[in-house]
Amino acid sequence: MALVMNTPNRPVAPLVRRALVEPGAKFVMVAKRLMTEAEKASNEEQFLGIRISGKSDLEKYADLIEETIHTEGEFDEAPHRTFMCVGGEITNVKTVRTKKGDQMGFVNLAFGVDSYRVTMFPQTWIRYAHMLQSGKIFLFEGVKEISETYGDGFVVNSVISVEEHAMNRMREEKG
């Protein structure tokens, strides 16, 4: 029987073990060395294809976000009713009530120099509002709407976290 001592939520370097056996003991204590930041980054690159340790979430996924979303310039040039994807770090979430009393919301996002404000009507808001917090990174799919009253807007159909999107991409690539 082996008793393994480990620190929760800390990766442990593989194959670095030291058995501590007392004469006549009925168990063996195995000590493991914690991975250094460099070892974690190397393992991440080897197994995930990217280094994520020591970076903010926005830095970790910047390339993926950049290749997925439309820029603010592309959004501005797109015609009415164009299906698009925008995303970035949430900077503000505002909940309001419709005339019927249903909740809906507005979310402000930033990615690099681009910023977006998206509208989530009640049906979409009910489905995704619980996930949306300032500082979190999401991708929003929806439609550009142009209104004489309100100007250009983005109406959200679906929301996915950037982490979930990255996992989906990895699954697709492994095929």
C-alpha positions in Angstrom: 0.0 0.0 0.0 1.4 3.4 -0.9 0.4 6.8 0.6 1.0 9.6 -1.9 1.3 13.2 -0.5 0.4 15.9 -3.0 -0.7 19.5 -3.0 -4.3 20.0 -4.4 -4.5 21.7 -7.8 -0.8 21.6 -8.4 0.6 19.5 -11.2 3.3 17.0 -10.1 6.3 16.2 -12.2 6.0 12.6 -13.5 8.5 9.9 -12.7 10.2 11.9 -9.9 9.6 9.8 -6.9 11.5 9.0 -3.7 10.3 6.1 -1.6 10.6 6.7 2.2 10.5 3.3 3.8 10.8 2.8 7.5 12.0 -0.7 8.6 9.0 -2.8 9.5 6.6 -0.2 8.0 3.3 -1.4 6.5 3.2 1.4 3.9 5.5 3.3 1.7 5.4 7.1 1.5 6.1 8.4 -2.0 7.1 12.0 -2.4 6.7 13.8 -5.7 8.4 17.0 -6.8 6.2 19.8 -8.1 6.8 20.9 -11.7 8.6 24.1 -12.3 6.8 26.8 -14.4 9.2 25.9 -17.3 8.3 22.2 -17.1 4.6 23.1 -17.0 5.0 25.3 -20.1 7.0 22.6 -21.9 4.3 19.9 -21.1 1.5 22.2 -22.2 3.2 22.9 -25.5 3.8 19.2 -26.0 0.3 18.0 -25.1 -1.9 21.0 -26.0 0.1 22.6 -28.7 0.3 26.0 -26.9 1.9 27.4 -23.7 -0.6 28.8 -21.3 1.1 28.9 -17.9 2.0 32.3 -16.6 -0.3 34.1 -19.1 -3.6 35.9 -18.6 -6.6 34.1 -20.2 -6.7 36.8 -22.9 -3.0 36.3 -23.8 -3.5 32.5 -23.8 -6.2 32.6 -26.4 -5.4 35.7 -28.3 -4.5 33.9 -31.5 -7.6 31.8 -31.4 -9.8 34.8 -30.8 -8.1 36.8 -33.5 -8.7 34.1 -36.1 -12.3 33.5 -35.0 -13.9 36.9 -34.6 -14.6 39.8 -37.0 -12.7 43.0 -36.2 -14.5 46.2 -35.3 -13.7 47.5 -38.8 -15.2 44.4 -40.5 -18.3 44.8 -38.3 -18.6 48.5 -39.2 -18.4 47.7 -43.0 -20.8 44.7 -42.9 -24.2 45.1 -44.3 -27.5 44.7 -42.4 -28.4 41.1 -41.3 -24.8 39.8 -41.7 -24.1 36.8 -39.6 -20.9 37.5 -37.6 -18.8 36.5 -34.6 -17.4 39.0 -32.1 -15.6 38.4 -28.9 -13.1 39.4 -26.2 -13.0 40.2 -22.5 -16.3 41.3 -21.0 -15.9 44.8 -19.6 -19.5 45.4 -18.6 -22.8 43.5 -18.2 -26.1 45.4 -17.9 -29.5 43.7 -17.2 -32.6 45.6 -18.2 -36.3 44.8 -18.4 -38.4 44.8 -21.5 -41.9 46.5 -21.7 -43.3 43.0 -21.0 -41.1 42.7 -17.9 -38.7 40.1 -19.2 -35.0 40.4 -18.5 -32.6 41.1 -21.4 -29.0 42.4 -21.4 -26.3 44.4 -23.0 -22.7 43.2 -22.8 -19.6 45.3 -23.6 -16.5 43.5 -24.9 -12.9 44.5 -25.7 -10.2 42.7 -27.6 -7.1 44.7 -28.4 -8.2 48.0 -29.9 -11.6 46.6 -30.9 -14.7 47.1 -28.7 -18.2 45.8 -29.1 -21.6 46.2 -27.5 -23.9 43.2 -28.0 -27.6 42.9 -27.3 -29.1 39.8 -25.8 -32.9 39.5 -26.0 -34.9 37.6 -23.3 -34.7 34.1 -24.8 -30.9 34.3 -25.3 -30.4 36.2 -22.1 -32.1 33.4 -20.0 -29.9 30.8 -21.6 -26.5 32.6 -21.1 -26.7 35.3 -18.5 -25.4 33.1 -15.7 -22.0 32.7 -17.5 -21.4 36.4 -18.3 -19.1 38.2 -15.8 -16.7 41.1 -16.2 -13.2 39.8 -16.9 -14.3 36.6 -18.6 -13.6 35.9 -22.2 -16.4 34.8 -24.6 -17.3 34.5 -28.3 -20.7 35.8 -29.4 -22.3 34.7 -32.6 -25.2 36.7 -34.0 -26.4 39.2 -36.6 -25.5 42.8 -37.3 -28.6 44.9 -37.2 -28.8 48.5 -38.5 -31.6 50.7 -37.1 -32.3 54.3 -37.9 -33.2 54.8 -34.3 -30.4 52.9 -32.6 -27.6 52.7 -35.3 -25.5 49.6 -35.7 -26.1 46.8 -33.3 -25.2 43.2 -32.7 -28.0 40.8 -31.7 -26.6 37.6 -30.1 -27.8 34.1 -31.1 -25.3 32.0 -29.1 -22.4 32.4 -26.7 -19.4 30.1 -26.0 -16.5 30.5 -23.6 -13.1 30.8 -25.4 -11.9 27.8 -23.4 -14.8 25.6 -24.7 -14.2 26.9 -28.2 -10.5 25.9 -27.9 -11.4 22.4 -26.7 -13.9 22.0 -29.6 -11.2 23.1 -32.1 -8.8 20.5 -30.6 -11.4 17.8 -30.9 -12.0 18.8 -34.6 -8.3 18.7 -35.4 -7.9 15.3 -33.9 -10.8 14.3 -36.0 
